[in-house]
Amino acid sequence: MNFVTLIGFIAGSITMFSFLPQVIKIVKTKSAHDVSIEMALLVLTGAVLWTSYGFLIHSLPVIIANVVNFIFVFVMVILKFKYK
């Protein structure tokens, strides 16, 4: 693994786990009142586009980071509607 790919994996890891604390908080409190659905939908759209871009440029760090990011935010959106 070269240095550039390593930086990509590190950056992607930080980004993909950025929504995990929010998901954990929603599950613990059973409240998603403060979650902006507009923000979540924008992040989901961005993750789909970034994943597509990752496939087009054959970048595993971009693909993995954005698929995981999509999953966490998608769960957050589901919980937003569940605890509405």
C-alpha positions as CSV (number, residue, x, y, z in Angstrom):
1,M,0.0,0.0,0.0
2,N,1.5,3.3,-1.0
3,F,1.4,6.5,1.1
4,V,-1.4,8.2,-0.9
5,T,-3.7,5.2,-0.5
6,L,-2.9,5.1,3.2
7,I,-3.8,8.8,3.6
8,G,-7.0,8.0,1.7
9,F,-7.9,5.1,4.1
10,I,-7.1,7.2,7.2
11,A,-9.2,10.2,5.9
12,G,-12.0,7.9,4.9
13,S,-12.0,6.1,8.2
14,I,-12.4,9.4,10.1
15,T,-15.2,10.5,7.7
16,M,-17.1,7.3,7.7
17,F,-17.3,7.1,11.5
18,S,-18.2,10.7,11.9
19,F,-21.9,9.9,12.1
20,L,-21.6,6.9,14.4
21,P,-21.7,9.0,17.7
22,Q,-25.0,10.6,16.4
23,V,-26.5,7.2,15.6
24,I,-25.5,5.9,19.1
25,K,-27.0,8.9,20.8
26,I,-30.3,8.5,18.9
27,V,-30.5,4.8,19.8
28,K,-29.7,5.5,23.5
29,T,-32.1,8.5,23.9
30,K,-34.7,7.1,21.4
31,S,-34.9,10.7,20.1
32,A,-33.9,12.1,16.8
33,H,-35.6,15.4,17.3
34,D,-32.4,17.5,16.7
35,V,-31.4,15.6,13.5
36,S,-31.9,17.7,10.3
37,I,-33.5,15.5,7.7
38,E,-32.4,17.9,5.0
39,M,-28.8,17.5,6.1
40,A,-29.0,13.8,6.2
41,L,-30.5,13.6,2.7
42,L,-27.8,15.8,1.4
43,V,-25.1,13.6,3.0
44,L,-26.8,10.5,1.5
45,T,-26.8,12.0,-1.9
46,G,-23.2,13.1,-1.5
47,A,-22.2,9.6,-0.4
48,V,-23.9,8.0,-3.4
49,L,-22.1,10.4,-5.7
50,W,-18.7,9.9,-4.0
51,T,-19.2,6.2,-4.2
52,S,-19.9,6.5,-7.9
53,Y,-16.8,8.6,-8.3
54,G,-14.8,6.1,-6.4
55,F,-15.8,3.4,-8.8
56,L,-15.0,5.6,-11.8
57,I,-11.5,6.3,-10.6
58,H,-11.0,2.9,-9.1
59,S,-10.3,4.2,-5.6
60,L,-11.0,1.7,-2.8
61,P,-10.6,4.2,0.0
62,V,-13.3,6.5,-1.5
63,I,-15.6,3.6,-2.2
64,I,-15.4,2.0,1.3
65,A,-15.6,5.3,3.2
66,N,-18.7,6.4,1.4
67,V,-20.5,3.1,1.4
68,V,-20.0,2.9,5.2
69,N,-20.9,6.6,5.6
70,F,-24.1,6.0,3.6
71,I,-25.1,3.1,5.8
72,F,-24.6,5.1,9.0
73,V,-26.6,8.1,7.7
74,F,-29.3,5.8,6.2
75,V,-29.7,4.2,9.7
76,M,-29.9,7.7,11.2
77,V,-32.7,8.6,8.7
78,I,-34.6,5.5,9.5
79,L,-34.3,6.2,13.2
80,K,-35.4,9.8,12.6
81,F,-38.7,8.5,11.2
82,K,-39.0,5.7,13.8
83,Y,-38.7,8.1,16.8
84,K,-40.7,10.9,15.2
